[in-house]
Protein backbone atom coordinates (compact mmCIF):
# COMPACT_ATOMS: atom_id res chain seq x y z
CA UNK A 1 0.00 0.00 0.00
CA UNK A 2 1.18 3.52 -0.71
CA UNK A 3 0.44 7.00 0.55
CA UNK A 4 1.14 9.73 -1.98
CA UNK A 5 1.94 13.11 -0.46
CA UNK A 6 1.65 15.71 -3.23
CA UNK A 7 3.15 19.16 -2.73
CA UNK A 8 2.84 21.97 -5.23
CA UNK A 9 6.21 22.97 -6.64
CA UNK A 10 4.85 26.06 -8.40
CA UNK A 11 2.62 28.92 -7.32
CA UNK A 12 -1.16 28.31 -7.26
CA UNK A 13 -1.65 30.31 -10.46
CA UNK A 14 0.52 27.83 -12.35
CA UNK A 15 -1.26 24.85 -10.78
CA UNK A 16 -4.82 26.07 -11.44
CA UNK A 17 -4.95 25.26 -15.19
CA UNK A 18 -4.21 21.59 -14.38
CA UNK A 19 -6.74 21.05 -11.56
CA UNK A 20 -9.58 19.73 -13.75
CA UNK A 21 -7.41 17.14 -15.53
CA UNK A 22 -5.85 16.12 -12.21
CA UNK A 23 -9.32 15.61 -10.71
CA UNK A 24 -10.35 13.45 -13.67
CA UNK A 25 -7.16 11.37 -13.22
CA UNK A 26 -7.94 10.89 -9.51
CA UNK A 27 -11.56 9.96 -10.29
CA UNK A 28 -10.48 7.39 -12.87
CA UNK A 29 -8.27 5.52 -10.43
CA UNK A 30 -10.81 5.78 -7.60
CA UNK A 31 -13.38 4.15 -9.90
CA UNK A 32 -10.87 1.44 -10.87
CA UNK A 33 -10.28 0.74 -7.18
CA UNK A 34 -6.58 1.53 -7.30
CA UNK A 35 -6.91 4.74 -5.29
CA UNK A 36 -8.68 4.23 -1.96
CA UNK A 37 -9.23 7.87 -1.00
CA UNK A 38 -7.89 11.26 -1.98
CA UNK A 39 -8.21 14.87 -0.99
CA UNK A 40 -6.53 18.24 -0.75
CA UNK A 41 -4.39 19.31 2.17
CA UNK A 42 -6.08 21.92 4.35
CA UNK A 43 -3.18 24.24 3.52
CA UNK A 44 -4.30 24.18 -0.13
CA UNK A 45 -0.75 23.37 -1.21
CA UNK A 46 -1.12 19.76 -2.35
CA UNK A 47 -2.97 16.62 -1.44
CA UNK A 48 -2.93 13.04 -0.19
CA UNK A 49 -3.85 9.85 -2.07
CA UNK A 50 -3.98 6.34 -0.59
CA UNK A 51 -3.18 3.61 -3.12
CA UNK A 52 -3.89 -0.14 -3.08
CA UNK A 53 -0.92 -2.49 -3.06
CA UNK A 54 0.32 -2.48 -6.63
CA UNK A 55 3.85 -2.72 -7.98
CA UNK A 56 6.03 0.36 -7.66
CA UNK A 57 6.52 0.20 -11.43
CA UNK A 58 2.74 0.39 -12.00
CA UNK A 59 2.44 3.25 -9.51
CA UNK A 60 5.10 5.22 -11.37
CA UNK A 61 3.24 4.61 -14.66
CA UNK A 62 0.04 5.94 -13.09
CA UNK A 63 1.82 8.99 -11.67
CA UNK A 64 3.26 9.76 -15.12
CA UNK A 65 -0.33 10.20 -16.36
CA UNK A 66 -1.12 12.93 -13.81
CA UNK A 67 -1.43 16.41 -15.29
CA UNK A 68 0.44 17.82 -12.29
CA UNK A 69 3.44 15.60 -13.05
CA UNK A 70 3.27 16.29 -16.78
CA UNK A 71 3.21 20.06 -16.15
CA UNK A 72 5.85 19.79 -13.40
CA UNK A 73 3.69 21.70 -10.90
CA UNK A 74 3.72 19.12 -8.07
CA UNK A 75 6.14 16.69 -6.48
CA UNK A 76 5.03 13.38 -4.98
CA UNK A 77 6.54 11.79 -1.91
CA UNK A 78 5.80 8.06 -2.16
CA UNK A 79 5.42 6.30 1.19
CA UNK A 80 5.31 2.49 0.95
CA UNK A 81 3.83 0.71 3.97
CA UNK A 82 2.03 -2.42 5.12
CA UNK A 83 -1.40 -1.79 6.63
CA UNK A 84 -1.58 -3.99 9.75
CA UNK A 85 -4.31 -2.40 11.89
CA UNK A 86 -7.62 -0.75 11.02
CA UNK A 87 -11.04 -0.07 12.44
CA UNK A 88 -13.39 -2.96 11.74
CA UNK A 89 -15.09 -1.04 8.93
CA UNK A 90 -11.76 -0.85 7.08
CA UNK A 91 -10.64 -4.48 7.41
CA UNK A 92 -10.30 -4.86 3.63
CA UNK A 93 -7.42 -2.38 3.67
CA UNK A 94 -5.27 -4.90 5.51
CA UNK A 95 -5.53 -7.10 2.44
CA UNK A 96 -4.80 -4.27 0.01
N, C-alpha and C positions, 0 to 999 in steps of 0.2 A: 504494500500500500504506500502511496505517496501523498505528501502535502506539498502543494505548490504555493510558494509565497511570492506573489508578483509585486514588484515595486516599480513605479514609473521612473524612467531614466531621463525623461524630457518634461518640459513644463506642461501643465494641463491643456493649454491651447494646442499643443502639438499632438496630444493624446486624443483629444475630442473627435477628430475626424475618423478615428478607428474604433470608436466605442460600439457602434452598431454591428460591424462585422465581428468584433470580438464577442459580443453578446450572442450572435448567431452561432459562432464556433462553440461557445460554452453550452448553449442549448442543444446543439447536435450531440455532443458527447454525454450530456445528461440523459438525453433520450435513449442513447445507445447503452446506457448503464455503465459507462467507463468512468465518468465523473459522478461522484456521490453527492456532493453539494458544493456550492460556490457562492461567493458574495464579495462585495467591496469592503475594504478596510474602512473603519469609521473615520480615519484621517482623510479619506478620499484620494489617497496616493498609491493605490494598488488594490490587490485583492488576494483571496485565499481560495484554493480549489483542492478538494480531497479526491483522490484518484484510486480506483480499484487496483488490486495487484495485477500489473501487466509487466511486460519486460521493459527495462530501461530504454532499450532500442525503440520499442513501439511508442513509449512516452515521448521520446525526443522527436519522433516523426509527427506525433500529434501536436507538440509544441511548435514545430516548424510551420504548421498550418495557421497558427494564430496571427491575426492582423497586427497585434502589438509586437510580436517578434519580427514579422516581416518588415514593419516600419521602424524597428529598433527604438520603440518608445517605452519598453518595459523590460526588466530583467527578472528572471525566475530563479528563485532558490528552490532546489529540489530536495525535499527531505524524505528519505526512504525509511520506513519503519514497519514493524510487525504489530498489528492491533491484537492485544492480548486480553483486554478487559473493556467491557461496555455495559451500559444499562441493558436490561433485558429486551427492550424494544429495538435495540441495535445489534442483537446477537449475530446477524448475518455479516456484519462488518468483520468479525473475527475470522470469517472464512474468506474474505476478500483478498 
